[in-house]
């Protein structure tokens, strides 16, 4: 079943934020025991994907956000900040 973790919602995305805007969820799929949920509506955005995997495999110049296709909330993914 896995551990469900709600992502933090960002009210005002940075102008330079990298934003994933999928039309369906879940967007990310893996085989880990963690699921990443929208902090706004609890829709599953990452199935079988851990925050640790996101932070080690993804980088963004300022912040990495995923826009929930269900409620439109901007959820912050724990990506490395690449400068």
N, C-alpha and C positions, 0 to 999 in steps of 0.2 A: 504494500500500500504506500509506504513512504512517509516522509516528514514533509508537511506543507509549510512553506515559509512565505509570508506576505512581503512583497517588495515595498520599499518606501516610495510614496507618491511625491512628485515634484510639481508644485503649483505653477511655477513660471520657469520653463526650461531656459537654460543659457542660450544666447543667440548662436553660439558655436557648438552646441550640443550635437552629438551624433544620435539620430533618432531612427529606430526601426518602427515602421508603421505597417504591420501586417493586416490582412483582411480577415484572417481566421486564426484561431488559437487551438492548441498550443503552437507556438512558433518554434521553440527549441525542444528537441527530443533527445533523450539519452537513456542510459541504463543504470543510472545511479538511484539512490534511495531518497532523493530530495526532489520536491516539486516547488516551482516558483509561481506564486499566485499574485494577481493584481492586488495592489494595496487598496484600490478603490472598491472593486466589486467581487474580488476573490476568484475571478476567472483564471484558469490554469494557463500561464504563459510559457512555462518551461516544465515539461514532463520528464522526470528522471534526470534532471540537470541540477547540479549543486551550485551554490554561490561560489564555492572554491574553484570549480571548473571555469566559471565565467571570469573570475578574477585572474586566473592564470592563462586563459586563452584569448581574451578580448582586451583591446586597448582602444582608447579614444582620446582626442586632443583635450577635451574639457570634461565631458560627461557622456555616458552612454545610457540612452533611455529607450524604453519600449512602450509604444502607445498601445493601450489595450483596445482591441477591436470591438470589445463589447461595450465599455463605458467611456472610452476616450481618455482615461487617466494616463499621465506620463509616469511610468515606473522607472526608478533608477536601478540599473544593473551595476554590480560591483566590479566594474572593469578597471584595469590599470589606466592611469592617466599618462599618456605618452607625450613627452614634451620635446 
